[in-house]
Amino acid sequence: MDVPVYAWLAVLAVIVAMLAIDLFAHRRAHVIGVREALAWSIVWVLSGISFGLVVWSTWGAEAGQQYFAGYVIEKSLAVDNVFVWAIIFAAFAVPREYQHRVLFLGVLGALVFRGIFIAAGAALIESYSWILYVFAAFLILTGIQMLRTRNEHAHPERSRVLRLFKRFVPMTDAYFGQRFLVRRAGVVLATPLLAVLVLVEVTDIVFAVDSIPAIFAVTSEPFLVFTANAFAILGLRAMYFLLADLIHRFVYLKVGLAIVLVWVGLKMALLDVLYIPTLVSLGVVATVIAVSIGASLVRTRGQGRREVVAQPAGAYRTASAEELAQLEPLVRRRKPRAHGRRQQRATSKQSLHDRTTHR
């Protein structure tokens, strides 16, 4: 598959433009409701599908099928990210109006990190073809482990990353709007929102270790791997606000995700023995996810939306108006006195020069 440089640049430009539009639309902190989340989810899904149709018409049916297979795999595995995010936000009692800013920066970081992982993965496969068998074994074992621990949940309060963060970064216990850093009494402090952002980024890196090898099972073309990842990730924020209060209903989803990981691992392991068409892989993944979601909704029918409950990671609160008023500028300006002294010295030198010239 021959992908010219301008195609890469065009894709990057589209991604940057979409991120800018999303940031502008959510420039003011507000609670994102179900209707708004549903509307944005439709926008992101249609964007991913539209790009897939462009790939199909430009590079052929096989490339298009590989893109859509990768997109469905990444979108499916990303749902697990959403559930972990919901637990992190609940553990830190993050006000809903501040959550979008964290997720926006989290997704931005995820695009960067995944781009690095994809480049590294493609280089490894190009240099060492046997690495595919390592990826296959890893995916199968991960799928089995996910199946065994499907009823366990994340515990942000026990996170080693959080302990290290608190140990080396001074942090306040209050949320100061959407600020990640504040200055109080001359000291720069992290807000809990920065700790949440760090955990979100680390979580995505951990999930990328599973999802990147999984997509290499259906395509080894870096352009398709990156774009499928990018368009799947771009819609994660809207998906979170749409599904966060419904995670208790997806009781069989982890079973479906585990089966998907085992399936793509087996497909990769049998690559030199049995060729499985991309369309078949796409059908298997889509069917497994659809059945797991459908079975979950049937099993939990009658249950409504409810907020996620998690073990608190600390006693966090919203800063009072008095505390907000006491904040100092994060970046200190130069003291006026020093500027005045420099101006005074410059004036004195000019005065001396004028007197000397006059004489």
LOTOR-594618 format. One record per residue (C-alpha): residue number from 1; residue in three letters; y, x, z. Coordinates in Angstrom, 1 decimal. Each point is the difference from the previous one (the first is absolute). Layout:
REM LOTOR-594618
 pos code      Y      X      Z
 NUM  ALA      Y      X      Z
...
***
This chain:
REM LOTOR-594618
 pos code      Y      X      Z
   1  MET    0.0    0.0    0.0
   2  ASP    3.2    1.6   -1.2
   3  VAL    2.9   -0.9    2.2
   4  PRO    3.4    1.4   -1.1
   5  VAL    2.5    1.3    2.5
   6  TYR    2.4   -2.8   -0.8
   7  ALA   -2.6   -2.5    1.1
   8  TRP   -0.2    1.6    3.4
   9  LEU    3.8    0.1    0.3
  10  ALA    0.3   -3.7   -1.1
  11  VAL   -2.5   -1.0    2.7
  12  LEU    1.8    2.0    2.7
  13  ALA    3.3   -1.6   -1.1
  14  VAL   -1.5   -3.5    0.2
  15  ILE   -1.4    0.7    3.5
  16  VAL    3.3    1.3    1.2
  17  ALA    1.8   -3.0   -1.5
  18  MET   -2.4   -2.4    1.7
  19  LEU    0.4    1.7    3.3
  20  ALA    3.8   -0.1   -0.3
  21  ILE   -0.1   -3.7   -0.8
  22  ASP   -2.2   -0.6    3.0
  23  LEU    2.2    2.0    2.3
  24  PHE    3.2   -1.8   -1.3
  25  ALA   -1.7   -3.4    0.5
  26  HIS   -0.8    0.9    3.6
  27  ARG    3.0    2.1    0.9
  28  ARG    0.8   -2.3    2.9
  29  ALA   -2.5   -0.2    2.9
  30  HIS   -1.6   -3.5    0.1
  31  VAL   -3.3   -1.6    0.7
  32  ILE   -2.0   -0.4   -3.2
  33  GLY   -1.7   -3.4   -0.2
  34  VAL   -3.1   -1.1   -1.7
  35  ARG    1.8   -1.4   -3.1
  36  GLU    2.0    3.2   -0.5
  37  ALA   -3.1    2.1    0.4
  38  LEU   -2.0   -2.2   -2.4
  39  ALA    2.8    0.3   -2.6
  40  TRP    0.1    3.8    0.2
  41  SER   -3.8    0.2    0.0
  42  ILE    0.0   -1.9   -3.3
  43  VAL    2.7    2.3   -1.4
  44  TRP   -2.0    3.2    0.9
  45  VAL   -3.3   -1.4   -1.2
  46  LEU    1.5   -1.1   -3.3
  47  SER    1.6    3.5   -0.3
  48  GLY   -3.4    1.7    0.4
  49  ILE   -1.7   -2.4   -2.5
  50  SER    2.8    0.5   -2.5
  51  PHE   -0.3    3.8    0.2
  52  GLY   -3.8   -0.4   -0.5
  53  LEU    0.6   -2.0   -3.1
  54  VAL    2.3    2.8   -1.3
  55  VAL   -2.7    2.6    0.7
  56  TRP   -2.6   -2.2   -1.8
  57  SER    2.2   -0.5   -3.1
  58  THR    1.1    3.7   -0.1
  59  TRP   -3.2    1.9    0.8
  60  GLY   -2.7   -2.5   -0.7
  61  ALA   -2.4   -2.3    1.8
  62  GLU   -1.9    2.6    1.9
  63  ALA    3.2    1.5    1.5
  64  GLY    1.2   -3.5    0.9
  65  GLN   -3.3   -0.9    1.7
  66  GLN    0.1    3.3    2.0
  67  TYR    3.5   -0.8    1.1
  68  PHE   -0.8   -3.5    1.1
  69  ALA   -3.2    1.2    1.8
  70  GLY    2.0    2.6    1.9
  71  TYR    2.7   -2.5    0.8
  72  VAL   -2.4   -2.5    1.4
  73  ILE   -1.8    2.7    2.1
  74  GLU    3.3    1.3    1.4
  75  LYS    1.4   -3.5    0.6
  76  SER   -3.2   -1.0    1.9
  77  LEU   -0.1    3.1    2.1
  78  ALA    3.7   -0.3    0.8
  79  VAL   -0.6   -3.2    1.8
  80  ASP   -1.5    2.0    2.8
  81  ASN    3.3    1.9    0.2
  82  VAL    1.8   -3.3    0.5
  83  PHE   -2.2   -0.9    3.0
  84  VAL    0.5    3.4    1.7
  85  TRP    3.8   -0.3   -0.6
  86  ALA    0.0   -3.4    1.7
  87  ILE   -1.8    1.5    3.1
  88  ILE    2.5    2.9    0.1
  89  PHE    3.0   -2.3   -0.2
  90  ALA   -1.5   -2.2    2.7
  91  ALA   -0.8    2.9    2.3
  92  PHE    3.6    1.3   -0.2
  93  ALA    1.5   -3.6    0.1
  94  VAL    2.1    0.8   -3.1
  95  PRO    2.5   -2.8   -0.7
  96  ARG   -0.9   -1.7   -3.3
  97  GLU    3.4    0.6   -1.6
  98  TYR   -0.5    3.8    0.3
  99  GLN   -3.5    0.2   -1.4
 100  HIS    0.9    0.0   -3.7
 101  ARG    2.1    3.2    0.3
 102  VAL   -3.0    1.8    1.6
 103  LEU   -2.4   -1.2   -2.7
 104  PHE    2.5    0.9   -2.8
 105  LEU    0.1    3.6    1.2
 106  GLY   -3.7   -0.1    0.7
 107  VAL   -0.8   -1.1   -3.6
 108  LEU    2.4    2.6   -1.3
 109  GLY   -1.8    2.7    1.9
 110  ALA   -3.3   -1.4   -1.1
 111  LEU    0.9    0.4   -3.7
 112  VAL    0.9    3.6    0.6
 113  PHE   -3.1    0.9    2.0
 114  ARG   -2.3   -1.8   -2.4
 115  GLY    1.6    1.7   -2.9
 116  ILE   -0.9    3.3    1.6
 117  PHE   -3.5   -1.1    0.8
 118  ILE   -0.6   -1.3   -3.5
 119  ALA    1.3    3.3   -1.5
 120  ALA   -2.3    2.0    2.3
 121  GLY   -3.0   -2.3   -0.7
 122  ALA    0.5    0.3   -3.7
 123  ALA    0.2    3.8    0.2
 124  LEU   -3.1    0.1    2.1
 125  ILE   -2.0   -2.2   -2.5
 126  GLU    1.3    2.1   -2.9
 127  SER   -1.1    3.3    1.6
 128  TYR   -3.1   -1.1    1.9
 129  SER   -1.8   -3.0   -1.6
 130  TRP   -2.5    0.0    2.9
 131  ILE    2.8   -1.1    2.4
 132  LEU   -0.7   -3.6   -1.3
 133  TYR   -3.3    0.0    1.8
 134  VAL    1.8    1.0    3.2
 135  PHE    2.5   -2.9   -0.5
 136  ALA   -3.0   -2.3   -0.7
 137  ALA   -1.8    1.0    3.2
 138  PHE    3.3   -0.4    2.0
 139  LEU    0.6   -3.5   -1.3
 140  ILE   -3.5   -1.1    0.7
 141  LEU    0.1    1.3    3.6
 142  THR    3.5   -1.5    0.5
 143  GLY   -1.2   -3.4   -1.2
 144  ILE   -3.0    0.1    2.3
 145  GLN    2.2    1.1    2.9
 146  MET    2.5   -2.8   -0.8
 147  LEU   -2.9   -2.5    0.1
 148  ARG   -1.2    1.2    3.4
 149  THR    3.5   -0.1    1.5
 150  ARG    1.3   -3.1   -1.7
 151  ASN    0.7   -1.8    3.3
 152  GLU    2.0    2.8    1.4
 153  HIS    3.8    0.2   -0.2
 154  ALA    2.6    2.7    0.0
 155  HIS    1.5    1.0    3.3
 156  PRO    3.5    1.6   -0.6
 157  GLU    0.5    0.5    3.8
 158  ARG   -2.9    2.5   -0.1
 159  SER    1.2    1.9   -3.1
 160  ARG    0.1    3.8    0.3
 161  VAL    2.9   -0.1   -2.5
 162  LEU    2.0   -2.2    2.4
 163  ARG   -0.7    2.3    2.9
 164  LEU    1.1    3.1   -1.9
 165  PHE    3.1   -1.9   -1.2
 166  LYS    1.0   -0.9    3.5
 167  ARG   -0.7    3.5    1.3
 168  PHE    2.2    1.8   -2.5
 169  VAL    2.6   -2.6   -1.0
 170  PRO    2.3   -1.5    2.7
 171  MET   -0.1   -3.8   -0.4
 172  THR    1.9   -3.0    1.4
 173  ASP   -1.9   -3.2    0.9
 174  ALA    2.5   -2.3   -1.8
 175  TYR    0.5   -1.1   -3.6
 176  PHE    3.6    0.6   -1.2
 177  GLY   -0.1   -2.2   -3.1
 178  GLN   -1.6    1.8   -2.9
 179  ARG    0.9    3.4    1.2
 180  PHE   -2.7    2.7    0.2
 181  LEU    2.2    2.5    1.9
 182  VAL    2.9   -0.5    2.4
 183  ARG    2.2    2.2    2.1
 184  ARG    0.6   -0.8    3.6
 185  ALA    1.8    2.2    2.5
 186  GLY    0.0    2.8   -2.6
 187  VAL   -3.8   -0.1   -0.5
 188  VAL   -1.6   -1.1   -3.2
 189  LEU   -2.9   -2.3    0.7
 190  ALA   -2.7   -1.7   -2.2
 191  THR   -0.3   -3.7    0.3
 192  PRO   -3.4   -1.7    0.1
 193  LEU    0.6   -0.9   -3.7
 194  LEU   -0.4    3.7   -0.9
 195  ALA   -3.3    0.2    1.9
 196  VAL   -1.2   -3.1   -1.8
 197  LEU    1.0    1.5   -3.4
 198  VAL   -2.0    3.2    0.8
 199  LEU   -3.1   -2.1    0.9
 200  VAL    0.3   -2.1   -3.2
 201  GLU    0.2    3.2   -2.1
 202  VAL   -2.9    1.6    1.7
 203  THR   -2.0   -3.2   -0.4
 204  ASP    0.6    0.0   -3.7
 205  ILE   -1.0    3.6   -0.3
 206  VAL   -3.3   -0.8    1.7
 207  PHE   -0.6   -3.0   -2.2
 208  ALA    0.9    2.0   -3.1
 209  VAL   -3.0    2.3    0.8
 210  ASP   -2.2   -3.0   -0.8
 211  SER    1.8   -1.7   -2.8
 212  ILE    0.9    3.0   -2.2
 213  PRO   -3.7    1.1   -0.4
 214  ALA   -0.9   -3.7   -0.5
 215  ILE    2.3   -0.3   -3.0
 216  PHE   -1.3    3.2   -1.6
 217  ALA   -3.4   -1.8   -0.2
 218  VAL    1.5   -2.2   -2.8
 219  THR    2.4    2.3   -1.7
 220  SER    0.7    3.8    0.1
 221  GLU    3.3   -0.4   -1.9
 222  PRO    2.8    1.0    2.4
 223  PHE    2.5   -2.3   -1.7
 224  LEU   -2.2   -3.1    0.5
 225  VAL   -0.9    1.1    3.6
 226  PHE    3.7    0.5    0.9
 227  THR    1.3   -3.2   -1.6
 228  ALA   -2.8   -2.2    1.4
 229  ASN    0.8    1.5    3.5
 230  ALA    3.7   -0.4   -0.4
 231  PHE    0.0   -3.6   -1.2
 232  ALA   -2.5   -1.0    2.7
 233  ILE    2.0    1.7    2.7
 234  LEU    3.4   -1.4   -1.1
 235  GLY   -1.2   -3.5    1.0
 236  LEU   -1.3    0.9    3.4
 237  ARG    3.2   -0.9    1.9
 238  ALA    0.0   -3.5   -1.4
 239  MET   -3.7   -0.3    0.6
 240  TYR    0.5    1.0    3.6
 241  PHE    2.5   -2.8    0.7
 242  LEU   -2.2   -2.4   -1.8
 243  LEU   -3.3    0.8    1.8
 244  ALA    1.0    1.6    3.3
 245  ASP   -0.4   -3.2    1.9
 246  LEU   -3.3   -0.8   -1.7
 247  ILE   -2.0    3.1    0.7
 248  HIS   -2.1   -1.9    2.5
 249  ARG   -1.4   -2.1   -2.9
 250  PHE   -1.3    2.8   -2.1
 251  VAL   -3.1    0.5    2.1
 252  TYR   -2.2    1.2   -2.9
 253  LEU    2.5    2.1   -1.9
 254  LYS   -1.1    3.3    1.5
 255  VAL   -3.5   -0.8   -1.1
 256  GLY    1.3   -0.5   -3.5
 257  LEU    2.0    3.2    0.1
 258  ALA   -3.0    2.0    1.3
 259  ILE   -2.2   -1.4   -2.9
 260  VAL    2.8    1.1   -2.5
 261  LEU    0.0    3.5    1.4
 262  VAL   -3.8    0.3   -0.2
 263  TRP    0.0   -1.4   -3.5
 264  VAL    2.6    2.4   -1.4
 265  GLY   -1.7    2.8    1.8
 266  LEU   -3.3   -0.8   -1.6
 267  LYS    1.6   -0.4   -3.4
 268  MET    1.5    3.5    0.4
 269  ALA   -3.2    1.5    1.2
 270  LEU   -1.9   -1.5   -3.0
 271  LEU    2.6    1.1   -2.5
 272  ASP   -2.3    2.4   -1.8
 273  VAL   -3.1   -2.2    0.2
 274  LEU    1.2   -3.6   -0.6
 275  TYR    3.2   -1.1   -1.8
 276  ILE    1.5   -3.1    1.5
 277  PRO    2.7   -1.5   -2.2
 278  THR    3.5   -0.2    1.5
 279  LEU    0.0   -3.8   -0.6
 280  VAL   -3.1   -0.4    2.1
 281  SER    1.5    2.1    2.9
 282  LEU    3.1   -2.2   -0.2
 283  GLY   -2.1   -3.1    0.2
 284  VAL   -2.0    1.2    2.9
 285  VAL    3.0    1.1    2.1
 286  ALA    1.9   -3.3   -0.8
 287  THR   -3.0   -2.1    0.8
 288  VAL   -0.8    1.7    3.3
 289  ILE    3.6   -0.2    1.2
 290  ALA    0.4   -3.7   -1.1
 291  VAL   -3.3   -1.0    1.7
 292  SER    0.9    1.8    3.3
 293  ILE    3.5   -1.6    0.0
 294  GLY   -1.4   -3.4   -0.9
 295  ALA   -2.8    0.2    2.6
 296  SER    2.6    1.0    2.6
 297  LEU    2.3   -2.9   -0.7
 298  VAL   -2.9   -2.4    0.1
 299  ARG   -1.3    1.4    3.3
 300  THR    3.5   -0.2    1.6
 301  ARG    1.2   -3.3   -1.6
 302  GLY    2.3   -2.0    2.2
 303  GLN    1.6    3.1    1.6
 304  GLY    3.7    0.4   -0.6
 305  ARG    2.3    3.0    0.0
 306  ARG    0.5    1.9    3.2
 307  GLU    1.6    3.3    1.1
 308  VAL   -2.1    3.1    0.4
 309  VAL   -0.7    0.9    3.6
 310  ALA   -0.6    3.7    0.8
 311  GLN   -0.1    2.3    3.0
 312  PRO    3.6    1.1    0.7
 313  ALA    0.7    3.6   -0.9
 314  GLY    2.9    0.0    2.5
 315  ALA    2.7   -2.1    1.5
 316  TYR    2.5   -0.4   -2.9
 317  ARG    3.1   -2.2   -0.1
 318  THR    3.1   -0.7   -2.1
 319  ALA    3.1    1.8    1.0
 320  SER    2.8   -2.0    1.6
 321  ALA    3.4   -0.3   -1.4
 322  GLU    1.4    2.4    2.6
 323  GLU   -2.6    2.6   -0.9
 324  LEU    0.9   -0.4   -3.7
 325  ALA    3.7    0.5    0.8
 326  GLN   -0.8    3.2    1.9
 327  LEU   -1.7    1.7   -2.9
 328  GLU    1.6    3.1   -1.3
 329  PRO    0.3    1.0   -3.7
 330  LEU   -3.3    1.6   -1.1
 331  VAL    1.8    2.7   -1.9
 332  ARG    2.8    1.5    2.0
 333  ARG    3.3    0.8   -1.8
 334  ARG    1.9    3.1    0.7
 335  LYS    2.3   -0.1    2.9
 336  PRO    3.6   -0.8   -0.9
 337  ARG    1.3    2.7    2.4
 338  ALA   -1.8    2.7   -2.0
 339  HIS    1.5   -1.3   -3.2
 340  GLY    3.4   -0.2    1.7
 341  ARG   -0.3    3.6    1.1
 342  ARG   -0.9    1.1   -3.5
 343  GLN    2.9   -2.0   -1.4
 344  GLN    2.3    1.6    2.6
 345  ARG   -1.1    3.5   -0.9
 346  ALA    0.4   -0.7   -3.7
 347  THR    3.5   -1.4    0.6
 348  SER    0.9    3.1    2.1
 349  LYS   -1.2    2.4   -2.7
 350  GLN    2.0   -1.9   -2.6
 351  SER    3.1    0.1    2.3
 352  LEU   -0.4    3.7    0.5
 353  HIS   -0.4    0.5   -3.8
 354  ASP    3.2   -2.0   -0.6
 355  ARG    2.0    2.1    2.5
 356  THR   -1.3    3.2   -1.5
 357  THR    0.9   -1.1   -3.5
 358  HIS    3.4   -1.1    1.1
 359  ARG    0.8    3.4    1.5
***
